[in-house]
Amino acid sequence: MRQKIKKSGRKLARRVSRFSKKAGAESKEHIRENFLERISHIKDIRLLILEWSLLVIVIIMLSVTQSFLYSESYATAAYAKGGTYSEATLGRVNSLNPLFASTDSEKVLSKLMFSTLSAVDYSGHIGLGLAESIKTDETGSVWTVKLRDNMKWSDGEPITNKDVIFTVGLIQSPSVTSSYSTNLSGVRVEEENGELIFILATPYANFSSALEFPILPEHVLSDANPSRLLEHSFSNSPVTSGAFSYKATQTVGNTGEKVIYLSPNTAYYKGEPMVDSFAVHAYMTTDDIIAAINSGSVTATAELLPTDADKITTANIYEKQTALNSGIFIFFNMNSPVMSNKLIRQALQQGIDMRSLRAPLGDETALDYPLLPNQTDLDDYPSLPDYDPDAAKEKIGQAGIEQGQKVMIATINTGYFPALAENLKFQLENLGIEAEINMMSPGQDFLMNVIRPRNYDILLYEIELGSDSDLFAYYHSSQVSENGLNLSNYRNTIVSDAILASRGTMNENIRNAKYRTFLKNWVEDVPAIGICQVNLSYFVNKNVRTFSEDVRLVSPADRFVDVQYWATEKTTKNRTP
């Protein structure tokens, strides 16, 4: 059996060998006949070969191009996580404690690092911040606030009701001077069934807007003496609850210029920001800011005016304009020897050429009253007197001003204010009133030396009018104090009663009736003269994503309402066909 298998194998091997030799010979013959003997004929068909070669190359190229275009049609540029966003701000950074924020630089840092119970939303109205819900009883005297669950400070500690109660206590402390104290005056807060109960001394229909104050960490500051709060280490290296946490401070030179570096707060209740870092560069002058924008040192700034657009020399920057609920006013100090005379104030109301005063403001909207059109549905505002300088001079003559007595105009040396002050001084002197200008840098010095002691006859200043139509802070008689914001020292019992009645009712018709009473007396008593509503000019790099065009701002710092979505880095992503 084995011998048979061996014989069969040898026969099969011989057949395969013979077949291979035959196939090899035939292949060589085929190549010789069909290629080697015909290669000499290539020159006769070279044009045809070239045409076919070109056709093949074109087909390959079209295929590659089609593939590329096909992939591009489903690809889109998208912003990605990473990068640094840098803003140029104006004013010194003396403290990172948000209760003491006074300069623009400090206000920006406060907004980036600290959250509030309520917050302005995309529509420009008061919405929810750290609070999950804000409710009131039918009288507007008792407000119930419930915090969101599982919120944390940047150091990992939970944000609790104790933090809120502690912060309210600090704000109300006589040793702490804060702009938030006015709206929390006479307010009691206590915890009940896991909720916060705010009990007001008088009803306040818009108290939810007063809850927009930064919350401080009780576990960090519980041992702090309120009178020495500014000296606490927290003021230099705070624990935060906002979109960003504190990282470091760099001092530049000896002029007060600083860069504050922030990192994303992974515990932020709205979600971790997309940028890897946020740098706030605090400059002392707008010229420095313009130089930084032109050199590309910063990404954006909100500190320049529309008239500064011509100074921007880089094509990478564009201007984004948004209206604010802020206004520039002329405030008359009714405690000063000259402006205490009602006839003088009425004369200035009639004798100041508002068209001339407003001319340099460009696109800024004229503002005649202390209420914005979007804050009330009133359509019957009291009329203002027509411009009549001769009648104004006559009233001034009747009132009488002591020989050589000068009127002090106080203002800040930024933006439109220097030009407005010079124009106002010129007009006063044309009316027969000698005037001088006290112009200072905005910030703590101006606040302490001018605003609080009311060290002026006339104050040219911008105020935030808020998201609602509350007039209490600026015109109620109780705010005639160094800690109040009644910048005119305006006292009128009818006005004060109307303000309290308007803020204490839930009835819109009653509120409008009280507004009419207020406005009638405001026009007659002339504690102030409105100049214009303010726009925010935001100069920003074209290649970044900043606040949405749909966001309606109340104050400049409200641009950070969606800061967690701001981005500087881009990537390519495929879309689903």
VOZA-200348 format. One record per residue (C-alpha): residue in one letter; x, y, z. Coordinates in pm, whole numbers. Example, Ala and Ser with C-alpha at 12.3 -4.5 7.8 and 13.67 -1.06 7.14 Angstrom:
# residues 2
['A' [1230 -450 780]];
['S' [1367 -106 714]];
***
This chain:
# residues 577
['M' [0 0 0]];
['R' [276 235 94]];
['Q' [462 158 -234]];
['K' [152 249 -437]];
['I' [119 586 -261]];
['K' [484 666 -326]];
['K' [447 581 -698]];
['S' [133 802 -725]];
['G' [314 1092 -558]];
['R' [611 1068 -794]];
['K' [382 1060 -1100]];
['L' [193 1371 -972]];
['A' [520 1557 -911]];
['R' [642 1476 -1265]];
['R' [312 1607 -1415]];
['V' [331 1933 -1213]];
['S' [696 1978 -1318]];
['R' [615 1921 -1686]];
['F' [316 2163 -1663]];
['S' [527 2434 -1498]];
['K' [800 2407 -1762]];
['K' [542 2423 -2039]];
['A' [364 2725 -1881]];
['G' [694 2910 -1832]];
['A' [793 2851 -2194]];
['E' [452 2968 -2319]];
['S' [472 3283 -2096]];
['K' [814 3372 -2231]];
['E' [685 3322 -2587]];
['H' [378 3536 -2513]];
['I' [589 3823 -2369]];
['R' [828 3801 -2663]];
['E' [549 3811 -2924]];
['N' [315 4063 -2758]];
['F' [551 4302 -2580]];
['L' [923 4274 -2672]];
['E' [863 4242 -3050]];
['R' [600 4523 -3039]];
['I' [782 4769 -2810]];
['S' [939 4925 -3115]];
['H' [586 5032 -3226]];
['I' [532 5259 -2916]];
['K' [648 5564 -3110]];
['D' [358 5507 -3349]];
['I' [96 5523 -3070]];
['R' [270 5758 -2824]];
['L' [-3 6025 -2860]];
['L' [-273 5774 -2770]];
['I' [-73 5656 -2468]];
['L' [-28 6016 -2355]];
['E' [-400 6088 -2391]];
['W' [-493 5781 -2186]];
['S' [-234 5865 -1920]];
['L' [-369 6219 -1886]];
['L' [-725 6087 -1865]];
['V' [-627 5852 -1583]];
['I' [-452 6138 -1395]];
['V' [-759 6365 -1435]];
['I' [-991 6092 -1307]];
['I' [-767 6039 -1000]];
['M' [-754 6414 -929]];
['L' [-1132 6454 -962]];
['S' [-1182 6164 -725]];
['V' [-951 6318 -463]];
['T' [-1115 6663 -499]];
['Q' [-1463 6518 -470]];
['S' [-1363 6328 -159]];
['F' [-1215 6647 -5]];
['L' [-1519 6862 -87]];
['Y' [-1751 6594 39]];
['S' [-1575 6581 374]];
['E' [-1561 6964 393]];
['S' [-1937 6991 340]];
['Y' [-1989 6801 663]];
['A' [-1714 6978 861]];
['T' [-1766 7294 1065]];
['A' [-1551 7514 1288]];
['A' [-1651 7497 1654]];
['Y' [-1520 7646 1974]];
['A' [-1338 7409 2203]];
['K' [-1221 7403 2561]];
['G' [-890 7573 2636]];
['G' [-709 7902 2594]];
['T' [-697 8226 2793]];
['Y' [-944 8513 2780]];
['S' [-795 8845 2891]];
['E' [-994 9162 2967]];
['A' [-856 9512 3013]];
['T' [-1033 9696 3295]];
['L' [-996 10044 3443]];
['G' [-914 10128 3803]];
['R' [-714 9994 4093]];
['V' [-769 9657 4254]];
['N' [-745 9733 4624]];
['S' [-944 9432 4742]];
['L' [-1092 9111 4604]];
['N' [-1371 9116 4865]];
['P' [-1685 9182 4655]];
['L' [-1857 9381 4931]];
['F' [-1607 9661 4875]];
['A' [-1592 9658 4494]];
['S' [-1593 10020 4374]];
['T' [-1372 10045 4062]];
['D' [-1462 9881 3732]];
['S' [-1175 9637 3779]];
['E' [-1305 9526 4119]];
['K' [-1664 9497 3991]];
['V' [-1551 9270 3706]];
['L' [-1361 9047 3947]];
['S' [-1659 9035 4181]];
['K' [-1888 8921 3898]];
['L' [-1643 8655 3778]];
['M' [-1566 8509 4121]];
['F' [-1887 8542 4322]];
['S' [-2246 8431 4270]];
['T' [-2562 8596 4401]];
['L' [-2902 8466 4515]];
['S' [-3077 8639 4225]];
['A' [-2915 8747 3899]];
['V' [-3000 8935 3582]];
['D' [-3093 8688 3310]];
['Y' [-3062 8702 2930]];
['S' [-3372 8924 2901]];
['G' [-3240 9191 3136]];
['H' [-3482 9096 3413]];
['I' [-3410 8953 3755]];
['G' [-3393 8574 3750]];
['L' [-3242 8305 3969]];
['G' [-2878 8267 4073]];
['L' [-2781 8049 4367]];
['A' [-3150 8037 4454]];
['E' [-3362 7758 4315]];
['S' [-3676 7960 4391]];
['I' [-3769 8305 4524]];
['K' [-4127 8355 4641]];
['T' [-4318 8623 4829]];
['D' [-4640 8643 5022]];
['E' [-4927 8857 4894]];
['T' [-4806 9164 5083]];
['G' [-4446 9164 4956]];
['S' [-4318 9173 5314]];
['V' [-4202 8813 5355]];
['W' [-3982 8645 5096]];
['T' [-3886 8278 5091]];
['V' [-3566 8164 4922]];
['K' [-3461 7805 4860]];
['L' [-3100 7738 4758]];
['R' [-3006 7496 4482]];
['D' [-2890 7155 4596]];
['N' [-2527 7037 4606]];
['M' [-2359 7371 4543]];
['K' [-1998 7411 4654]];
['W' [-1735 7675 4712]];
['S' [-1415 7659 4510]];
['D' [-1245 7485 4807]];
['G' [-1502 7204 4799]];
['E' [-1705 7314 5102]];
['P' [-2086 7325 5054]];
['I' [-2270 7656 5003]];
['T' [-2539 7669 5272]];
['N' [-2803 7889 5426]];
['K' [-2549 7979 5696]];
['D' [-2336 8153 5433]];
['V' [-2631 8371 5329]];
['I' [-2728 8462 5687]];
['F' [-2363 8538 5765]];
['T' [-2326 8762 5458]];
['V' [-2643 8959 5537]];
['G' [-2508 9019 5887]];
['L' [-2179 9150 5748]];
['I' [-2352 9383 5501]];
['Q' [-2574 9523 5777]];
['S' [-2285 9570 6019]];
['P' [-2217 9940 6100]];
['S' [-1846 9860 6064]];
['V' [-1884 9752 5701]];
['T' [-1954 10018 5443]];
['S' [-2096 9848 5136]];
['S' [-2317 9958 4847]];
['Y' [-2541 9660 4923]];
['S' [-2640 9788 5269]];
['T' [-2917 10017 5140]];
['N' [-3139 9742 4999]];
['L' [-3092 9521 5307]];
['S' [-3161 9793 5562]];
['G' [-3412 9673 5821]];
['V' [-3426 9322 5670]];
['R' [-3423 9015 5897]];
['V' [-3328 8673 5765]];
['E' [-3368 8337 5935]];
['E' [-3368 7969 5842]];
['E' [-3687 7766 5855]];
['N' [-3738 7411 5726]];
['G' [-3425 7434 5513]];
['E' [-3534 7760 5350]];
['L' [-3436 8123 5403]];
['I' [-3705 8362 5521]];
['F' [-3643 8733 5458]];
['I' [-3869 8957 5667]];
['L' [-3886 9316 5549]];
['A' [-3962 9621 5761]];
['T' [-4183 9753 5479]];
['P' [-4328 9578 5172]];
['Y' [-4106 9575 4864]];
['A' [-4251 9441 4540]];
['N' [-3911 9411 4371]];
['F' [-3713 9270 4663]];
['S' [-3583 8989 4441]];
['S' [-3354 9248 4278]];
['A' [-3214 9334 4624]];
['L' [-3103 8971 4655]];
['E' [-2839 9028 4389]];
['F' [-2560 9059 4644]];
['P' [-2248 8837 4654]];
['I' [-2249 8557 4912]];
['L' [-1936 8516 5126]];
['P' [-1810 8189 5284]];
['E' [-1896 8169 5652]];
['H' [-1645 7888 5709]];
['V' [-1361 8118 5599]];
['L' [-1468 8450 5754]];
['S' [-1652 8346 6070]];
['D' [-1362 8467 6287]];
['A' [-1317 8797 6100]];
['N' [-1373 9126 6278]];
['P' [-1615 9325 6055]];
['S' [-1423 9646 6118]];
['R' [-1104 9481 5988]];
['L' [-1260 9277 5710]];
['L' [-1048 9445 5442]];
['E' [-734 9330 5619]];
['H' [-836 8962 5621]];
['S' [-640 8730 5390]];
['F' [-968 8660 5210]];
['S' [-945 9007 5052]];
['N' [-626 8901 4872]];
['S' [-694 8531 4807]];
['P' [-1066 8455 4827]];
['V' [-1260 8131 4819]];
['T' [-1518 8177 4543]];
['S' [-1858 8059 4423]];
['G' [-1862 8211 4073]];
['A' [-1744 8085 3737]];
['F' [-1379 8132 3831]];
['S' [-1155 8082 4131]];
['Y' [-860 8296 4230]];
['K' [-516 8184 4106]];
['A' [-256 8463 4137]];
['T' [-187 8836 4124]];
['Q' [91 9000 3926]];
['T' [189 9360 4000]];
['V' [314 9553 3696]];
['G' [539 9848 3774]];
['N' [460 10088 4057]];
['T' [156 10270 3918]];
['G' [-105 10031 4059]];
['E' [-135 9824 3741]];
['K' [-209 9457 3816]];
['V' [-306 9134 3643]];
['I' [-537 8900 3834]];
['Y' [-526 8543 3703]];
['L' [-833 8325 3748]];
['S' [-887 7955 3680]];
['P' [-1216 7774 3606]];
['N' [-1423 7686 3910]];
['T' [-1508 7319 3854]];
['A' [-1783 7350 4116]];
['Y' [-1964 7641 3945]];
['Y' [-2338 7576 3955]];
['K' [-2387 7670 3587]];
['G' [-2109 7442 3470]];
['E' [-1732 7467 3433]];
['P' [-1619 7746 3194]];
['M' [-1466 7650 2858]];
['V' [-1153 7867 2884]];
['D' [-855 7738 3079]];
['S' [-794 8075 3241]];
['F' [-932 8427 3263]];
['A' [-696 8722 3317]];
['V' [-824 9060 3439]];
['H' [-566 9326 3354]];
['A' [-632 9639 3561]];
['Y' [-494 9952 3393]];
['M' [-482 10306 3529]];
['T' [-565 10495 3207]];
['T' [-769 10437 2892]];
['D' [-458 10520 2685]];
['D' [-291 10213 2837]];
['I' [-597 10006 2750]];
['I' [-597 10127 2389]];
['A' [-227 10037 2358]];
['A' [-296 9690 2501]];
['I' [-582 9629 2257]];
['N' [-373 9741 1959]];
['S' [-78 9524 2060]];
['G' [-296 9217 2115]];
['S' [-201 9196 2483]];
['V' [-566 9159 2582]];
['T' [-867 8995 2422]];
['A' [-1129 9260 2496]];
['T' [-1229 9566 2698]];
['A' [-1551 9737 2805]];
['E' [-1375 10057 2915]];
['L' [-1367 10253 2588]];
['L' [-1619 10482 2423]];
['P' [-1752 10474 2066]];
['T' [-1535 10781 2000]];
['D' [-1229 10567 2079]];
['A' [-1298 10340 1781]];
['D' [-1073 10552 1557]];
['K' [-781 10482 1793]];
['I' [-807 10106 1741]];
['T' [-555 10027 1469]];
['T' [-578 9647 1456]];
['A' [-820 9479 1217]];
['N' [-874 9190 1462]];
['I' [-1093 9399 1693]];
['Y' [-1457 9492 1641]];
['E' [-1696 9703 1849]];
['K' [-2007 9547 2000]];
['Q' [-2262 9801 2132]];
['T' [-2536 9718 2383]];
['A' [-2770 9951 2575]];
['L' [-2740 9958 2955]];
['N' [-2987 10047 3229]];
['S' [-2758 10330 3337]];
['G' [-2780 10705 3301]];
['I' [-2561 11014 3330]];
['F' [-2716 11288 3542]];
['I' [-2639 11634 3676]];
['F' [-2708 11612 4051]];
['F' [-2763 11934 4246]];
['N' [-2654 11922 4611]];
['M' [-2956 12075 4784]];
['N' [-2752 12125 5101]];
['S' [-2504 12358 4933]];
['P' [-2545 12737 4971]];
['V' [-2621 12795 4603]];
['M' [-2809 12481 4499]];
['S' [-3033 12484 4806]];
['N' [-3221 12764 4626]];
['K' [-3500 12608 4423]];
['L' [-3512 12909 4190]];
['I' [-3146 12854 4094]];
['R' [-3209 12489 4015]];
['Q' [-3514 12576 3806]];
['A' [-3310 12839 3625]];
['L' [-3042 12584 3536]];
['Q' [-3310 12339 3422]];
['Q' [-3427 12608 3182]];
['G' [-3093 12766 3095]];
['I' [-2870 12464 3019]];
['D' [-2866 12384 2647]];
['M' [-2914 12007 2657]];
['R' [-2869 11974 2281]];
['S' [-2522 12125 2310]];
['L' [-2441 11916 2617]];
['R' [-2546 11593 2446]];
['A' [-2384 11665 2111]];
['P' [-2054 11478 2179]];
['L' [-2238 11170 2301]];
['G' [-2320 11044 1953]];
['D' [-2538 10735 1965]];
['E' [-2613 10763 2337]];
['T' [-2988 10796 2400]];
['A' [-3120 11119 2552]];
['L' [-3256 11065 2902]];
['D' [-3487 11330 3048]];
['Y' [-3622 11141 3349]];
['P' [-3490 10904 3618]];
['L' [-3707 10620 3484]];
['L' [-3618 10432 3166]];
['P' [-3891 10358 2912]];
['N' [-3842 9982 2956]];
['Q' [-3895 10008 3334]];
['T' [-4249 10140 3322]];
['D' [-4545 10163 3084]];
['L' [-4610 10531 3158]];
['D' [-4699 10739 2852]];
['D' [-4783 11069 3025]];
['Y' [-4456 11204 3162]];
['P' [-4471 11565 3291]];
['S' [-4334 11816 3044]];
['L' [-3999 11987 3095]];
['P' [-3953 12364 3043]];
['D' [-3823 12476 2706]];
['Y' [-3468 12603 2675]];
['D' [-3474 12977 2750]];
['P' [-3142 13126 2867]];
['D' [-3287 13477 2905]];
['A' [-3560 13356 3140]];
['A' [-3297 13152 3328]];
['K' [-3075 13460 3377]];
['E' [-3373 13650 3510]];
['K' [-3444 13380 3770]];
['I' [-3079 13369 3874]];
['G' [-3089 13746 3920]];
['Q' [-3400 13714 4136]];
['A' [-3239 13441 4347]];
['G' [-2918 13634 4396]];
['I' [-2569 13487 4431]];
['E' [-2302 13640 4651]];
['Q' [-2028 13824 4466]];
['G' [-1731 13596 4391]];
['Q' [-1911 13280 4502]];
['K' [-1818 12981 4286]];
['V' [-2002 12659 4217]];
['M' [-1799 12339 4243]];
['I' [-1862 12078 3970]];
['A' [-1731 11735 4070]];
['T' [-1684 11450 3824]];
['I' [-1445 11173 3719]];
['N' [-1169 11201 3459]];
['T' [-1279 10916 3234]];
['G' [-1505 10875 2934]];
['Y' [-1734 11161 2838]];
['F' [-1716 11327 3179]];
['P' [-1425 11572 3124]];
['A' [-1588 11711 2807]];
['L' [-1932 11726 2971]];
['A' [-1789 11907 3274]];
['E' [-1616 12168 3058]];
['N' [-1932 12225 2855]];
['L' [-2141 12257 3172]];
['K' [-1892 12502 3325]];
['F' [-1900 12713 3008]];
['Q' [-2280 12723 3010]];
['L' [-2302 12812 3381]];
['E' [-2064 13104 3333]];
['N' [-2271 13226 3036]];
['L' [-2566 13231 3275]];
['G' [-2367 13438 3524]];
['I' [-2259 13161 3764]];
['E' [-1887 13118 3822]];
['A' [-1781 12753 3834]];
['E' [-1475 12538 3884]];
['I' [-1421 12168 3819]];
['N' [-1292 11907 4062]];
['M' [-1198 11609 3849]];
['M' [-1066 11287 4006]];
['S' [-998 10930 3905]];
['P' [-1289 10693 3971]];
['G' [-1253 10465 4269]];
['Q' [-1222 10467 4643]];
['D' [-1068 10815 4672]];
['F' [-1352 10973 4474]];
['L' [-1604 10779 4679]];
['M' [-1451 10872 5015]];
['N' [-1359 11235 4942]];
['V' [-1639 11348 4714]];
['I' [-1944 11120 4707]];
['R' [-1986 11033 5075]];
['P' [-1926 11380 5220]];
['R' [-2124 11531 4928]];
['N' [-1828 11754 4860]];
['Y' [-1976 11936 4559]];
['D' [-2244 12180 4450]];
['I' [-2301 11990 4127]];
['L' [-2212 11627 4063]];
['L' [-2178 11498 3708]];
['Y' [-2204 11124 3745]];
['E' [-2333 10796 3605]];
['I' [-2567 10580 3813]];
['E' [-2707 10233 3755]];
['L' [-3086 10245 3727]];
['G' [-3128 9873 3785]];
['S' [-3348 9609 3630]];
['D' [-3664 9748 3792]];
['S' [-3803 10094 3852]];
['D' [-3709 10134 4217]];
['L' [-3628 10497 4299]];
['F' [-3560 10448 4670]];
['A' [-3179 10453 4672]];
['Y' [-3140 10781 4482]];
['Y' [-3435 10994 4593]];
['H' [-3581 10875 4924]];
['S' [-3503 11110 5214]];
['S' [-3370 10823 5430]];
['Q' [-3075 10792 5191]];
['V' [-2948 11142 5269]];
['S' [-2639 11014 5447]];
['E' [-2278 10933 5364]];
['N' [-2372 10568 5321]];
['G' [-2679 10645 5107]];
['L' [-2703 10721 4737]];
['N' [-2932 11022 4753]];
['L' [-2667 11227 4571]];
['S' [-2882 11541 4567]];
['N' [-2965 11535 4941]];
['Y' [-3323 11551 4819]];
['R' [-3588 11568 5090]];
['N' [-3955 11579 4997]];
['T' [-4215 11406 5212]];
['I' [-4460 11360 4924]];
['V' [-4186 11209 4708]];
['S' [-4063 10975 4983]];
['D' [-4417 10855 5051]];
['A' [-4477 10797 4679]];
['I' [-4154 10598 4649]];
['L' [-4243 10374 4943]];
['A' [-4597 10326 4813]];
['S' [-4475 10235 4462]];
['R' [-4223 9979 4586]];
['G' [-4466 9835 4839]];
['T' [-4758 9750 4610]];
['M' [-4814 9458 4377]];
['N' [-5080 9657 4189]];
['E' [-4940 9799 3865]];
['N' [-5201 10077 3842]];
['I' [-5125 10202 4192]];
['R' [-4752 10186 4118]];
['N' [-4792 10394 3801]];
['A' [-4999 10653 3991]];
['K' [-4718 10687 4246]];
['Y' [-4462 10719 3968]];
['R' [-4660 11011 3825]];
['T' [-4660 11182 4165]];
['F' [-4287 11132 4196]];
['L' [-4211 11261 3845]];
['K' [-4430 11571 3887]];
['N' [-4239 11670 4201]];
['W' [-3901 11568 4052]];
['V' [-3950 11800 3755]];
['E' [-4066 12087 3978]];
['D' [-3802 12049 4252]];
['V' [-3512 11974 4009]];
['P' [-3287 11761 4232]];
['A' [-3121 11641 3911]];
['I' [-3120 11679 3533]];
['G' [-3097 11376 3306]];
['I' [-2844 11375 3024]];
['C' [-2835 11035 2856]];
['Q' [-2879 10660 2882]];
['V' [-2548 10482 2845]];
['N' [-2440 10221 2591]];
['L' [-2171 9963 2651]];
['S' [-1905 9959 2379]];
['Y' [-1731 9623 2399]];
['F' [-1415 9603 2187]];
['V' [-1333 9237 2134]];
['N' [-1118 9011 1919]];
['K' [-1311 8876 1619]];
['N' [-1183 8521 1671]];
['V' [-1330 8458 2016]];
['R' [-1678 8387 2148]];
['T' [-1804 8635 2405]];
['F' [-2151 8721 2542]];
['S' [-2445 8643 2317]];
['E' [-2599 8912 2098]];
['D' [-2932 8821 2258]];
['V' [-2819 8919 2609]];
['R' [-2980 9239 2736]];
['L' [-2752 9412 2986]];
['V' [-2856 9609 3293]];
['S' [-2503 9694 3407]];
['P' [-2171 9636 3226]];
['A' [-2082 9343 3453]];
['D' [-2397 9158 3340]];
['R' [-2212 9066 3021]];
['F' [-2073 8773 3218]];
['V' [-2416 8609 3247]];
['D' [-2303 8335 3004]];
['V' [-1928 8349 3069]];
['Q' [-1913 7970 3103]];
['Y' [-1961 7954 2723]];
['W' [-1696 8211 2630]];
['A' [-1415 8057 2428]];
['T' [-1091 8140 2249]];
['E' [-992 7804 2094]];
['K' [-1141 7655 1776]];
['T' [-1149 7304 1631]];
['T' [-1309 7127 1331]];
['K' [-1599 6888 1381]];
['N' [-1802 6678 1136]];
['R' [-2172 6741 1109]];
['T' [-2422 6463 1069]];
['P' [-2539 6459 701]];
***
